[in-house]
């Protein structure tokens, strides 16, 4: 996850992170990317049931019950373990997490144990009452997925009226005083709606926007051909940067992040080096603290069955199950060759990634995308849009 707006506009500095000794437990949410101990943010897919049928869903969720979900009691034990381990954030996801009746019991327990609880939702089930309950029961942030304006969003989500319901959910959160943001997965099918979604953020006074690059996982694997080409990705990043700078100049506080393509860090650094050279070195140090892709290190996943994965996109790669061993024990067991490999991937990754001068701020990008495209977990990620010249220019960075 790259905090594009904070790095581009200089609203976060090295001193901000150093003030907290870069410990996850002490850092405020907007600085967690720069933690030194890399305690994992845990995505917990509490259910696989969902009232929508999204074309890019990595969980391949469906509108039906799924057997084997962790019980409330098992979930409370998971939360206790995560709290004791020092996990800073639990992101409740699905499926649609609001379809789970005990969700607020779990979120309240997470809050009471000192965890930051975040909700990832399609927004359609958020009524004013639900929004107030979310605030009261421990959710500090709600991310609502939008894939475009009404025609495109409803088509992506497989249900007419999904867009209007999601907007109503966002408004309900804002009325209840819940911090809310938009999550947008960009593809060739919806890239033309990106400017309109950014306009919507301004119109609806939404403070946060996350642009996700397509992960080839679940149903997302079926639409891998819809991933942006290199020039299209660069155009999307340029658009985001222009809009961020415009908002900043107008005094509008909008946080903009990009997710799941860590070539964005190199691209942003090169842009800052050209336009704000006096800030380039500090930005580079912050990016190195971020470290790029953190699958298996700074982010982990527990699915609805209790299986532990390196990230939320790699359900086919299992490290263990919380019914058999606590997450904290599984996560620290580097005798697992997959976990050990992810933590020393520089020795394993091949191709363009292996020779990239920006490896220390990208970390080889998204492994599940490389595997889906090539069959090799350690191959280069095909979504890297840097030119050969830019990759080699990275060899001179910091020299």
C-alpha positions as CSV (number, residue, x, y, z in Angstrom):
1,X,0.0,0.0,0.0
2,X,1.5,3.3,-1.1
3,X,0.3,6.6,0.5
4,X,0.6,8.5,-2.7
5,X,-1.0,11.8,-1.4
6,X,1.2,12.0,1.8
7,X,4.4,11.3,-0.1
8,X,3.6,13.5,-3.1
9,X,2.4,16.5,-0.9
10,X,5.0,16.1,1.9
11,X,2.4,15.7,4.6
12,X,4.4,12.9,6.2
13,X,8.1,13.0,7.0
14,X,10.8,10.8,8.5
15,X,10.4,12.7,11.8
16,X,6.7,11.8,12.0
17,X,7.6,8.1,12.0
18,X,10.7,8.3,14.2
19,X,8.7,10.1,16.9
20,X,7.1,6.7,17.6
21,X,10.3,4.7,17.2
22,X,8.6,3.1,14.2
23,X,6.9,0.4,16.4
24,X,3.6,-0.8,15.0
25,X,1.9,-0.7,18.4
26,X,2.7,3.0,18.8
27,X,2.2,4.3,15.3
28,X,-1.0,6.0,14.3
29,X,-2.8,4.4,11.3
30,X,-1.4,6.7,8.6
31,X,2.2,5.8,9.6
32,X,1.8,2.0,9.8
33,X,3.3,1.6,6.4
34,X,6.6,2.8,7.8
35,X,6.8,0.5,10.9
36,X,10.1,-1.3,11.6
37,X,8.8,-4.4,13.3
38,X,6.2,-5.1,10.5
39,X,3.6,-6.7,12.8
40,X,1.1,-7.9,10.3
41,X,-2.1,-6.2,9.4
42,X,-4.5,-9.2,9.2
43,X,-7.3,-9.4,6.7
44,X,-9.9,-11.7,8.2
45,X,-12.5,-13.0,5.7
46,X,-15.2,-13.7,8.3
47,X,-17.6,-15.1,5.8
48,X,-17.7,-16.1,2.1
49,X,-21.4,-15.3,1.8
50,X,-22.2,-12.1,-0.1
51,X,-25.4,-10.5,-1.5
52,X,-23.6,-9.5,-4.7
53,X,-21.6,-11.4,-7.4
54,X,-18.6,-9.2,-8.3
55,X,-16.6,-10.1,-11.4
56,X,-13.2,-9.5,-9.7
57,X,-14.0,-11.1,-6.3
58,X,-10.8,-12.8,-5.0
59,X,-12.9,-14.9,-2.6
60,X,-15.3,-16.1,-5.3
61,X,-18.1,-15.2,-2.9
62,X,-21.7,-16.2,-3.5
63,X,-25.2,-15.4,-2.1
64,X,-25.5,-18.7,0.0
65,X,-24.2,-20.0,3.3
66,X,-20.8,-21.8,3.4
67,X,-20.2,-24.5,5.8
68,X,-17.3,-24.4,8.3
69,X,-17.1,-20.7,9.1
70,X,-15.2,-20.0,12.4
71,X,-17.7,-19.7,15.2
72,X,-18.1,-16.7,17.4
73,X,-16.1,-18.4,20.2
74,X,-13.3,-19.3,17.8
75,X,-13.3,-15.8,16.4
76,X,-12.9,-14.3,19.9
77,X,-10.0,-16.5,20.5
78,X,-8.4,-15.5,17.2
79,X,-8.8,-11.8,18.3
80,X,-7.2,-12.5,21.7
81,X,-4.2,-14.1,20.0
82,X,-3.8,-11.3,17.5
83,X,-4.0,-8.7,20.3
84,X,-1.3,-10.5,22.3
85,X,0.9,-10.8,19.2
86,X,0.8,-7.1,18.5
87,X,-1.3,-7.0,15.4
88,X,-2.1,-3.3,14.8
89,X,-5.2,-3.7,12.5
90,X,-7.8,-6.4,11.8
91,X,-9.6,-5.8,8.5
92,X,-13.0,-7.6,8.6
93,X,-13.7,-8.6,5.0
94,X,-15.7,-11.3,3.2
95,X,-17.7,-12.1,1.2
96,X,-19.8,-9.4,2.7
97,X,-18.9,-9.2,6.4
98,X,-22.2,-7.4,7.3
99,X,-24.0,-10.6,6.4
100,X,-22.5,-12.2,9.5
101,X,-24.8,-11.8,12.5
102,X,-22.0,-11.6,15.1
103,X,-19.8,-9.1,13.3
104,X,-20.3,-6.4,15.9
105,X,-19.6,-8.8,18.7
106,X,-16.2,-9.5,17.0
107,X,-15.4,-5.9,16.3
108,X,-16.3,-4.8,19.8
109,X,-14.0,-7.4,21.2
110,X,-11.2,-6.3,18.9
111,X,-11.6,-2.7,20.0
112,X,-11.6,-3.7,23.7
113,X,-8.4,-5.7,23.2
114,X,-6.7,-2.6,21.7
115,X,-6.9,-3.6,18.0
116,X,-8.0,-1.2,15.3
117,X,-11.0,-2.7,13.5
118,X,-11.6,-1.8,9.9
119,X,-14.5,-2.9,7.7
120,X,-14.3,-3.7,4.0
121,X,-17.8,-3.9,2.6
122,X,-19.8,-3.4,-0.6
123,X,-21.8,-0.8,1.3
124,X,-25.3,-2.0,0.3
125,X,-26.3,-3.2,3.8
126,X,-25.3,-0.1,5.6
127,X,-28.4,1.7,6.8
128,X,-28.3,4.6,9.2
129,X,-28.8,2.2,12.1
130,X,-26.0,-0.1,10.9
131,X,-23.6,2.9,10.5
132,X,-24.3,4.1,14.1
133,X,-23.8,0.5,15.3
134,X,-20.5,0.3,13.4
135,X,-19.2,3.4,15.2
136,X,-20.4,2.3,18.6
137,X,-19.0,-1.3,18.2
138,X,-15.5,-0.5,17.4
139,X,-15.0,0.2,13.6
140,X,-12.7,3.1,13.1
141,X,-12.9,3.1,9.3
142,X,-15.2,1.7,6.7
143,X,-14.0,1.1,3.1
144,X,-16.8,0.8,0.5
145,X,-16.0,-0.7,-2.9
146,X,-17.1,1.3,-6.0
147,X,-16.2,0.1,-9.5
148,X,-17.4,3.2,-11.3
149,X,-20.6,5.2,-11.6
150,X,-24.0,3.5,-11.7
151,X,-24.0,1.6,-15.0
152,X,-20.5,0.2,-14.7
153,X,-20.7,-0.5,-10.9
154,X,-24.0,-2.4,-11.2
155,X,-22.6,-4.4,-14.0
156,X,-19.5,-5.3,-12.1
157,X,-21.5,-6.2,-9.0
158,X,-24.1,-8.2,-10.8
159,X,-27.1,-6.4,-9.3
160,X,-29.1,-3.4,-10.4
161,X,-29.3,-0.8,-7.7
162,X,-26.0,-1.7,-6.1
163,X,-24.5,1.7,-6.8
164,X,-27.3,3.7,-5.3
165,X,-27.3,1.4,-2.2
166,X,-23.5,1.8,-1.8
167,X,-23.8,5.6,-2.0
168,X,-26.5,5.5,0.6
169,X,-24.3,3.5,2.8
170,X,-21.4,6.0,2.4
171,X,-23.7,8.8,3.3
172,X,-25.0,6.9,6.4
173,X,-21.4,6.5,7.6
174,X,-20.7,10.1,7.2
175,X,-23.9,11.1,9.0
176,X,-22.9,8.7,11.9
177,X,-19.4,10.2,12.1
178,X,-17.7,7.0,10.8
179,X,-14.6,7.7,8.7
180,X,-15.3,6.2,5.3
181,X,-13.5,5.8,2.0
182,X,-13.8,4.4,-1.5
183,X,-12.0,1.3,-2.8
184,X,-11.7,1.2,-6.6
185,X,-10.2,-1.8,-8.5
186,X,-9.1,-0.4,-11.9
187,X,-9.4,-2.5,-15.1
188,X,-9.9,-1.8,-18.8
189,X,-13.6,-2.1,-18.2
190,X,-13.9,0.8,-15.8
191,X,-10.7,3.0,-16.2
192,X,-12.7,5.7,-18.0
193,X,-14.8,6.2,-14.8
194,X,-11.8,6.9,-12.6
195,X,-12.0,10.7,-13.1
196,X,-15.8,10.6,-12.3
197,X,-15.1,8.6,-9.1
198,X,-12.6,11.2,-8.1
199,X,-15.2,13.9,-8.8
200,X,-17.6,11.9,-6.6
201,X,-15.1,12.0,-3.7
202,X,-15.2,15.8,-3.8
203,X,-19.0,16.0,-4.3
204,X,-19.7,13.6,-1.4
205,X,-16.9,14.9,0.8
206,X,-15.3,11.4,1.1
207,X,-11.9,11.7,2.7
208,X,-10.1,8.6,1.5
209,X,-9.6,6.8,-1.8
210,X,-7.7,3.5,-2.5
211,X,-7.0,2.5,-6.1
212,X,-6.4,-1.3,-6.3
213,X,-4.6,-2.9,-9.2
214,X,-6.3,-6.1,-10.4
215,X,-5.1,-9.2,-8.6
216,X,-5.4,-12.4,-10.7
217,X,-7.2,-14.4,-7.9
218,X,-10.6,-15.9,-7.5
219,X,-12.9,-14.6,-10.1
220,X,-10.3,-11.9,-10.8
221,X,-8.2,-14.6,-12.5
222,X,-10.9,-15.0,-15.1
223,X,-10.6,-11.3,-16.1
224,X,-6.8,-11.1,-16.1
225,X,-7.0,-10.0,-19.7
226,X,-8.8,-6.8,-18.5
227,X,-5.7,-5.7,-16.5
228,X,-4.4,-2.3,-17.7
229,X,-1.5,-2.1,-20.2
230,X,1.6,-0.2,-19.1
231,X,0.6,3.0,-20.7
232,X,-2.9,2.9,-19.3
233,X,-1.5,2.3,-15.8
234,X,0.9,5.2,-16.1
235,X,-2.0,7.4,-17.3
236,X,-4.0,6.4,-14.2
237,X,-1.2,7.3,-11.9
238,X,-0.6,10.6,-13.6
239,X,-4.3,11.4,-13.2
240,X,-4.2,10.5,-9.5
241,X,-1.1,12.7,-9.0
242,X,-2.7,15.6,-10.8
243,X,-5.8,15.4,-8.7
244,X,-4.0,15.0,-5.4
245,X,-1.9,18.1,-6.1
246,X,-5.1,20.0,-7.1
247,X,-6.8,19.0,-3.9
248,X,-3.8,19.9,-1.8
249,X,-3.5,23.4,-3.5
250,X,-7.2,24.0,-2.7
251,X,-6.7,22.9,0.9
252,X,-8.8,19.8,0.6
253,X,-7.7,17.0,2.8
254,X,-8.0,13.8,0.8
255,X,-5.9,10.7,1.4
256,X,-5.1,8.8,-1.8
257,X,-3.4,5.4,-1.8
258,X,-2.6,2.8,-4.4
259,X,-2.6,-0.9,-3.6
260,X,-1.2,-4.2,-5.2
261,X,1.2,-2.8,-7.7
262,X,4.4,-1.7,-6.0
263,X,5.9,-0.4,-9.2
264,X,3.9,2.7,-8.2
265,X,6.5,3.5,-5.6
266,X,9.3,3.7,-8.2
267,X,7.1,5.6,-10.6
268,X,6.2,8.1,-7.9
269,X,9.8,8.5,-6.7
270,X,10.9,9.3,-10.3
271,X,8.1,11.8,-10.6
272,X,9.1,13.5,-7.3
273,X,12.8,13.4,-8.2
274,X,12.0,15.4,-11.4
275,X,9.5,17.8,-10.0
276,X,10.5,18.2,-6.3
277,X,14.2,17.1,-6.3
278,X,14.8,18.6,-2.8
279,X,12.4,16.1,-1.3
280,X,13.5,13.0,-3.3
281,X,15.9,11.5,-0.8
282,X,13.5,11.7,2.1
283,X,10.7,10.2,0.1
284,X,13.1,7.4,-1.0
285,X,13.9,6.6,2.7
286,X,10.2,6.5,3.6
287,X,9.6,4.2,0.7
288,X,12.4,1.9,1.8
289,X,10.8,1.8,5.3
290,X,7.6,0.9,3.6
291,X,9.4,-1.9,1.8
292,X,7.0,-2.6,-1.0
293,X,4.9,-5.8,-1.1
294,X,4.5,-7.3,2.3
295,X,2.7,-10.6,1.7
296,X,3.9,-12.9,4.4
297,X,5.5,-10.2,6.4
298,X,3.4,-7.0,7.0
299,X,0.1,-8.4,5.9
300,X,-1.5,-11.8,6.4
301,X,-4.9,-13.4,5.9
302,X,-7.3,-15.7,7.8
303,X,-10.1,-17.0,5.6
304,X,-13.6,-18.0,6.7
305,X,-12.4,-21.6,7.5
306,X,-9.5,-20.4,9.7
307,X,-6.8,-21.1,7.1
308,X,-3.9,-18.7,7.2
309,X,-2.5,-17.3,4.0
310,X,0.3,-14.9,3.1
311,X,-2.2,-12.4,1.9
312,X,-5.9,-12.2,1.0
313,X,-5.3,-13.1,-2.7
314,X,-3.4,-16.4,-2.0
315,X,-6.1,-18.8,-0.7
316,X,-4.4,-21.6,-2.6
317,X,-1.3,-21.1,-0.5
318,X,-2.0,-22.2,3.1
319,X,0.4,-21.8,6.1
320,X,-1.8,-23.4,8.7
321,X,-5.1,-23.2,10.4
322,X,-6.1,-21.3,13.5
323,X,-8.2,-24.2,14.7
324,X,-5.0,-26.2,15.0
325,X,-2.4,-23.5,16.0
326,X,-2.7,-19.8,16.9
327,X,-2.1,-17.3,14.1
328,X,0.9,-15.9,16.0
329,X,2.6,-19.3,16.1
330,X,1.9,-20.0,12.4
331,X,3.2,-16.6,11.4
332,X,6.5,-17.0,13.3
333,X,7.2,-20.6,12.0
334,X,9.9,-19.9,9.4
335,X,10.4,-23.7,9.0
336,X,7.5,-23.3,6.5
337,X,9.3,-23.0,3.2
338,X,6.7,-20.7,1.7
339,X,6.9,-18.2,4.6
340,X,10.7,-18.4,4.6
341,X,10.8,-17.8,0.8
342,X,8.5,-14.8,1.0
343,X,10.8,-13.3,3.7
344,X,13.9,-13.8,1.6
345,X,12.4,-13.5,-1.8
346,X,15.2,-11.4,-3.2
347,X,17.2,-14.7,-3.4
348,X,14.4,-16.5,-5.3
349,X,12.7,-14.0,-7.7
350,X,13.8,-14.2,-11.3
351,X,13.5,-12.1,-14.5
352,X,13.1,-8.3,-14.7
353,X,12.3,-8.2,-11.0
354,X,15.5,-9.8,-10.0
355,X,17.6,-7.2,-11.8
356,X,15.5,-4.2,-10.8
357,X,17.2,-1.3,-9.1
358,X,14.0,-0.5,-7.3
359,X,13.6,-3.9,-5.7
360,X,14.1,-2.5,-2.2
361,X,11.0,-0.3,-2.5
362,X,8.9,-2.8,-4.5
363,X,10.0,-6.2,-3.1
364,X,9.1,-8.1,-6.3
365,X,5.5,-6.9,-6.5
366,X,2.5,-9.2,-6.1
367,X,3.6,-12.9,-6.2
368,X,0.1,-14.3,-6.7
369,X,-0.2,-12.3,-10.0
370,X,3.2,-13.6,-11.2
371,X,2.2,-17.2,-10.4
372,X,-1.2,-16.8,-12.1
373,X,0.4,-15.4,-15.3
374,X,3.4,-17.8,-15.5
375,X,2.8,-20.8,-13.2
376,X,5.9,-19.7,-11.2
377,X,5.5,-18.0,-7.8
378,X,9.0,-16.4,-8.2
379,X,8.7,-15.1,-11.7
380,X,8.5,-11.4,-12.6
381,X,5.1,-9.8,-12.0
382,X,3.6,-9.0,-15.5
383,X,1.9,-5.9,-14.1
384,X,5.2,-4.0,-13.7
385,X,4.9,-1.0,-16.0
386,X,8.4,0.4,-15.6
387,X,10.6,0.7,-18.7
388,X,13.9,-1.1,-18.9
389,X,15.5,2.3,-18.6
390,X,13.7,3.1,-15.4
391,X,14.6,-0.2,-13.9
392,X,18.2,0.3,-14.6
393,X,18.0,3.9,-13.4
394,X,17.1,2.5,-10.0
395,X,20.6,1.0,-9.8
396,X,22.0,4.5,-9.4
397,X,19.4,5.6,-6.7
398,X,21.1,6.2,-3.4
399,X,24.6,5.4,-4.9
